[in-house]
Amino acid sequence: MKKNRKLILGLIFDALGYVSFVFPLFDVVWAPLSAYLMTKMYKGKEGKVAAVISFIEEALPFFDVIPTFSIMWLYTYVIKTEKSVVKT
């Protein structure tokens, strides 16, 4: 999956997390679904860790404001990339 597509999907998924402010029961469905989507978008150990964080963040009330998908995109394509450039 290309990085621009991941960014757009991540923004959409983060916005879906805000739906629970209007419909609190949405978290019952969204928390496990967001974790699953995170593992599909980001592979390996980092994707699994992000999925656990996403599940917890979506399942807990009032933590939905954290844009987990956007943060993971920034980590993957900005922070991690900068670290690899500095090492070489």
C-alpha positions as CSV (number, residue, x, y, z in Angstrom):
1,M,0.0,0.0,0.0
2,K,1.4,3.4,-1.0
3,K,2.2,5.9,1.7
4,N,-0.3,8.6,0.4
5,R,-3.1,6.0,0.4
6,K,-2.2,5.0,4.0
7,L,-2.3,8.6,5.0
8,I,-5.7,9.2,3.5
9,L,-7.1,6.0,5.0
10,G,-5.5,6.8,8.4
11,L,-7.2,10.2,8.4
12,I,-10.5,8.6,7.6
13,F,-10.0,5.9,10.3
14,D,-9.1,8.5,12.9
15,A,-12.2,10.5,12.0
16,L,-14.3,7.3,12.4
17,G,-13.0,7.1,16.0
18,Y,-14.7,10.4,16.7
19,V,-18.1,8.9,15.9
20,S,-18.2,7.4,19.4
21,F,-18.6,10.9,20.8
22,V,-22.1,10.9,19.2
23,F,-22.8,7.1,19.4
24,P,-20.8,5.7,22.3
25,L,-21.7,2.1,21.5
26,F,-19.8,2.5,18.2
27,D,-16.6,1.7,20.1
28,V,-17.7,-1.8,20.7
29,V,-17.4,-2.4,16.9
30,W,-14.7,0.1,16.1
31,A,-12.1,-0.8,18.7
32,P,-11.4,-4.4,17.4
33,L,-11.9,-3.3,13.8
34,S,-9.4,-0.5,14.2
35,A,-6.8,-2.9,15.6
36,Y,-7.4,-5.3,12.7
37,L,-7.0,-2.5,10.1
38,M,-3.8,-1.3,11.8
39,T,-2.3,-4.8,11.4
40,K,-3.2,-4.9,7.8
41,M,-1.8,-1.4,7.1
42,Y,1.4,-1.8,9.0
43,K,3.1,-5.2,9.1
44,G,5.5,-6.7,11.6
45,K,6.1,-5.9,15.2
46,E,5.4,-2.2,14.9
47,G,2.0,-2.9,13.3
48,K,1.1,-5.3,16.1
49,V,2.1,-2.8,18.8
50,A,0.2,-0.1,17.1
51,A,-2.9,-2.4,16.8
52,V,-2.8,-3.0,20.6
53,I,-2.5,0.7,21.3
54,S,-5.3,1.5,18.8
55,F,-7.6,-1.1,20.4
56,I,-7.0,0.3,23.9
57,E,-7.3,3.9,22.8
58,E,-10.6,3.2,21.0
59,A,-12.0,1.0,23.8
60,L,-11.4,3.5,26.6
61,P,-13.9,6.3,26.9
62,F,-12.6,9.8,26.1
63,F,-9.3,8.6,24.6
64,D,-10.8,8.7,21.0
65,V,-9.2,12.1,20.4
66,I,-5.8,10.5,19.9
67,P,-5.2,10.1,16.2
68,T,-3.5,6.7,16.4
69,F,-3.5,6.0,12.6
70,S,-2.0,9.4,11.8
71,I,0.7,9.0,14.5
72,M,1.6,5.6,13.1
73,W,1.9,7.1,9.6
74,L,4.2,9.8,11.0
75,Y,6.3,7.3,12.8
76,T,6.6,5.0,9.7
77,Y,7.2,7.6,7.0
78,V,8.8,10.6,8.9
79,I,10.4,9.6,12.2
80,K,11.6,6.1,11.2
81,T,12.8,7.4,7.8
82,E,14.8,10.2,9.5
83,K,16.5,7.7,11.8
84,S,17.6,5.5,8.9
85,V,19.0,8.6,7.1
86,V,21.0,9.7,10.1
87,K,22.5,6.2,10.6
88,T,23.9,6.0,7.1
